[in-house]
């Protein structure tokens, strides 16, 4: 999911505003402002009756895992010789019918689940995510209300627009299955997003059970990842979905445990790999797109078409239906190790200009991610551009299926082009980090939103693509500011007073979910700069190879990076400081002096006598020696002469110790480089050389984008206003574009 408050609908405005604020922050190094106050905890629900088998639930405060998973976790690394890509745990066989007038889905689901554990399972936990939208009493809306915030762009549900999912019947064989709503995260009693089924017949170790479920889903007006607007329907998190039973050695588990969190305001999803066979029935005038491969031509009956989609080795299923869709754009892509992929872009007529750019960005993403991580293993990819006024459906990912953004005009080197490209790349990238690697987004969003943002920006960098922050009017009058994507990302993360570790879970955060994206991307970029681009890419390829289809943890990522880069100390230091914790980085060049070492007045012994060097005599001698030196060195540079210069540089440290390079340049063209890696609050370096210093700079290679303020990393002997002029021009261009955009939103 793309962070809506930054990049969706009013996304350009937020990016520009963030960068404008960052200009001021970099110039003044003032504290970050605007962090939301922590929400008071909602009244906890009554403790549910214990499960029949005593298997515990994951803790409400679970977050980044410290201990690496066992080598055989999730069945061990996939070799490619297995009969299926993943170790399939669950199979969904679903018949669903859309009523586009009432915006409902009537469904019958056959859920087959396999018990991987060594103990009998008598209770299973199932997600009913759509109940997050049934009313203000859900965990989702409780967090939204108590934080006095908004979800993404702030669209609200009004009267008559709520959504829910109702269980009508649940059976195991011929027996009715009783169910109880539970609250694994101690949410309000009025939250109904997790239900426990107490099974009439226990599931033996290694055995499977079949549950027959009739359900009815009322879609909400689209406001958070799913819903309807007019005839457009994005149907996500719409069916009962079983939780994950984790085993000892998997993501830090020491005993079998269920992982089934409530649906929070800022959390997403986690599920077992399996297979889907889904039949979707909708009016024949509706264009339908879905996860997976269509199976033959739709079957017509009574003015309705039934579309069948089948997909293995995925952990979720979503679909869309709209009678206003334009003719789909369909192309193919192939790459080494991948099957031929059918790429489909579904779009409304008003955003026809966005279809071809979205197609290109999707195919470019297929190429980049396949080359830098590993082959794309599926045969389909569907891109959905939501219609006007349904933008909240944009920027959301599901396996082989995602939603992007749409614009009526997409012109080269303007913000709309960048935003369309980036959101398409970002949502495709989730197909790897959320989809194929399938981490736990509730507890470890750093592995999905964070790593995905980092890899997306790498792709943008490799394309040589800049953020062009110009409006058509600005371009017409010759104002065309552009920015490096990683530099812009840096401006969006709290650097002066970060409060939340990127490894913290998605829902218990003082500064909300945004820093998971921006701070993770920045810290991983800094780690890459430190260990090297090629070792970092090699390590990520190995991470993908080892952990695809296996639900890795943060510790599994750490171990892979440490091992493959060969720089364990650096990797472990970064994870300790900036992943499991959050630490301010703020090194500065506090003082720079370079003084000519002239003869000094006073007395001295000359043979058996004491003589006095008077200041007047010294001044005359200095002047005479300078004149003689200039005659002998007519082409000498300013800052050189007959006397040496003593240069001193004071560096200060106001945060975490990071390895630094200090570069001092001198008037004669010479350069001194010195390392500053000690854990100390200050250090003074000095040189005595025949030339005066010109400048001193920490981090000349720009390894540390997490640093609070890059402008105080350097000093010059002579005043240099070029940086302030440049930032001033950029800031004024930002502000002008921001005001233009706000006037048209």
KOLFI-793785 format. One record per residue (C-alpha): x, y, z. Coordinates in steps of 0.05 Angstrom, whole numbers, plus 5000, padded with zeros to 4 digits. Example, Ala and Ser with C-alpha at 12.3 -4.5 7.8 and 13.67 -1.06 7.14 Angstrom:
<atoms>
524649105156;527349795143;
</atoms>
This chain:
<atoms>
500050005000;502550694983;502351175042;496451595022;497752215062;504152295024;502952044954;495551924939;490652444912;493953054943;500552674942;504553184903;502453724952;504753325011;511453144979;512753874963;510554105031;515053585064;520953805022;519554535036;519454395110;525853995102;529354585070;527954985132;529854405177;536454315142;538055055146;536055145218;536554425245;530354545287;526353975318;521253615275;514153825291;507253555280;508052855310;501252605332;500052505406;499651785428;492651505428;489851275494;488650535496;481450335481;477549975534;479649245528;474548715511;472748185560;477747615559;475147075512;474346365535;480845975522;481445565458;479644825464;486844605452;490545135492;494545395433;496246125447;495446745404;501247205385;502047765435;498648435421;505348805423;509148315379;514248665335;520748545298;523747865313;530747835343;532347085335;533346785265;528446255243;530545525242;533445255177;527344815166;522245365181;516245345135;518944705105;525844975089;528345375029;524745204964;529344864915;524844874854;524444114854;518044104897;511343974862;508844674881;512345344888;510145404961;508444915016;501045015008;497345015074;490445235053;485745184993;479845644980;474245424934;469346014929;463046184891;461346924895;455847354865;456148114861;449948534868;452449194839;446349574862;446549374935;454149304932;454048624964;457547964952;454047314968;459146754977;459946014990;466845805011;470045125020;476245235063;481144655067;486444755120;492344305138;495144245208;502744305201;503844235276;505343615318;499243725363;491743645350;488244305334;481244395362;480345145349;482145565289;482246325281;479246675221;479647395197;473347775180;476848405158;470748735127;467848815197;472849375207;467849795168;461449595205;461550195252;465450665296;466450125348;471449715308;478849725325;480150085259;475350655273;476950685347;484250805331;482351315278;477851685326;482551685386;488451915345;484252465315;487352275248;485252025181;486551435137;490651655077;486952225043;481452265096;475352005060;469951835111;464151345110;457351685114;450551425135;448550825093;455650695068;458250215122;460749515105;460948845140;461548095131;456347625161;457446895173;451046525156;453045805167;459545445183;459944685182;465244155189;462443545154;455243485179;456643855244;455344585257;461544975279;460445465337;464246115334;466246675381;468947365366;475647465400;480448055410;487647835404;490248545411;485648735469;481449175423;474449405439;469048885450;465349185391;470848965342;468948345302;474848265256;477447605287;473046995301;474846335332;471745695305;471445125357;471644505314;467043915329;472743455305;479943625321;484943655264;490343135276;497743295264;499043295189;491643215173;486943695138;479843925151;474444215105;470044785130;463844985090;462245725101;456446125074;457646875081;454847535059;459248155049;456748865046;461949305014;463050005043;463850635003;471150584985;475250935039;480750435059;483349925009;476549634990;469449834972;465150144918;463950814884;458350834833;459050224790;466350124809;467849564859;474549384889;473248744928;478948624976;479048265044;472048035028;471947295048;473346925113;480846805115;484246345163;489946585208;496946305209;499045745256;506445865268;510945305293;517145305338;523045615301;518646045256;519046795267;521246715339;515846225360;517845725414;511245335414;505445295365;501745955364;496346285323;497946945290;491347305278;491248045295;485348505292;484848975233;488249615256;488150305225;495150225197;496349485194;495549035134;495448285125;498947625138;496546935114;498846245094;500646055023;495545624987;491245594925;484845924902;479345684855;474346254852;468146354809;465747074805;458847234779;457047944758;452448284706;455048154636;456248894622;461448914678;468848844664;471948374716;479248304736;482147874791;488047524823;490446934782;489146624714;482346644680;479845954661;476745974592;471046434570;465946674622;459446284625;453046694613;446446554649;440547024660;444347644640;450147474687;457147234670;461046754715;468546854710;473146314738;480046484765;485145984791;491846134824;496545724866;502145934913;499046584936;496046805003;490347264983;485347404929;482148064906;477948274847;474648864813;468248974772;465949604737;461149734680;464650384662;471450074646;474550234579;477049674534;482649344574;489849434551;493248754546;500548614531;505648064546;512348054581;517547514591;524247474625;529546954644;526646434691;519546714686;513646464646;510346894593;506447404633;499847704609;499648424634;492748754636;491149474652;483949624671;482150364670;476250844666;475151284604;477051924641;483951654655;485551364587;491951784586;494551374645;493650674614;499950644570;504550964622;501950474675;503149894627;510350124614;511850224688;508949534704;513149184650;519349574670;518149344742;517548624720;524348694687;527849054745;525248634802;526347984764;533548184749;535348454818;531447984863;529047374826;524347134771;516947314773;513646634778;506346774758;503146814689;498747424700;499248134726;493148584730;493649344741;487249714761;486550464755;480650684797;475851204769;475251934790;472752004862;474951294879;482251464890;482151134959;481850464921;488550644890;495350454915;493649764942;496849084929;494548374924;497947764892;498447854816;493648444822;494349164846;491249844840;495050454816;493351194805;489951544747;490752234716;487052564659;493652844633;500552524638;505952964609;513552834610;517653154666;511653364707;509453114775;503652704748;508352274707;512852144767;506951984813;503851494763;510451144752;512351114825;505650854851;505550324797;512650104814;511150114888;504849694884;508249204837;514149154885;509348924939;508348314897;515348114918;515948364990;508648265012;507047734961;512747254948;516547365013;510047425052;512547745116;507947905174;505648615159;502148695226;508448575267;514148735219;511949255167;519349445159;520048815116;514449015069;513049765065;520149935085;524149465041;519349564983;520150314986;527750224986;527749754926;522850204888;527450804898;533250384874;529450254810;527850994802;535251144813;537450624762;532650924711;535851604722;528851864739;528052504778;522152794815;519853364771;516053844815;513754314760;506754494739;505254634665;505355384679;512055344716;515054954658;512455474609;516256034645;522555614653;522055394726;523154644726;525854404793;527653674799;529953254857;533452594870;528452084895;532651844955;533952574975;526552724973;525052095013;529952325066;525852965076;519752555093;522552205154;523252485224;530752555233;531553045291;526952695340;525052005313;520451635362;518950955332;523750405312;522450175241;522049475270;516149655314;509449365294;504749745248;499549985298;503150185362;506950795338;507551515363;509251815295;504551355256;506350905197;509851405152;516951315179;516550575165;516750755091;521551345092;526251185149;527150455127;528550655055;533551175079;537150725129;537650155077;540350655027;545550865079;547350145092;548250035017;552750635013;556850345070;557549625048;557249734972;551949704919;553949034890;554548664957;547748944977;544348714914;547648034919;545147974991;538048154971;538047644915;540047124966;534747375015;529547264960;532346584941;532346335013;525846625038;520946654980;514446304999;516946245072;514946855114;521847125136;522947545199;527248165210;532547715241;532647285178;533847915136;539348145183;542947475181;542547425105;545348125096;550848015147;553047355117;552747535043;555748235046;561347965091;560548585134;557048315195;559448855243;556549405199;549949045187;548948875260;550649585282;545449885234;540149385256;541549515329;541450275322;536250385268;531749775259;530649475328;531550165358;531350865330;537351325340;538552035319;544552135272;547452835277;554852965263;557253675248;563454065229;562954545288;569154975274;574255065220;580355515229;586755585188;591756085215;598456285187;604056115234;608156765237;614256915280;612257115350;614857705392;618857565454;625957425477;630556865456;637656645470;642656785415;649356485435;650956765504;646257355496;638757455501;635557855445;628458115437;624258025375;619858635373;613258635337;615159215291;621458845271;617558205259;612458565216;617958855172;621358185165;614757835148;613058355095;620058295064;619757525063;612757535032;615058004977;621057564962;616756944962;611757244914;617257434866;620056734869;613056424861;609156884815;603756364799;602556134871;595356054893;592056494944;592956185013;600155975003;606456335024;613056305061;609856115127;605955485144;598655465165;595755105225;588954825209;584154575262;577454235251;572654115309;567453575296;561453465342;556952865351;549852935377;547252235363;549251535344;556451385327;557051245252;563351155212;565351825183;570452085134;572952795143;575853125081;579753775087;581854145024;587554645020;589255234977;594954874942;590254324918;592353824970;587253415009;587353085077;582552505091;581752235161;576951725192;572651905252;569551255277;570251335353;564251365400;565752055426;561952705428;567453115396;574353085366;579253615342;583753465282;589653905264;594853965209;600754435198;601754515123;604655025074;597755225051;591355505082;585155065088;579455205041;574054745067;572454165113;566953665100;564253065137;561152505096;563252755027;560752114995;553752225025;553451565062;548951815117;542252075093;539351955163;543652535188;539253085215;542153645173;546953555115;548354305110;552254305176;556753735151;561454245119;564654925129;568855375086;574055895106;570756415061;563256525065;559556165009;552256334998;551155864939;547855324982;542855815012;541356114944;540155424915;535655214972;532055874969;530555794895;528255074905;523955264963;520555834926;519255364867;516254854915;511755364948;509255624881;507554924856;504354754923;499755354921;497955204848;496254494866;492154674928;488155154886;486154594839;484854034889;
</atoms>
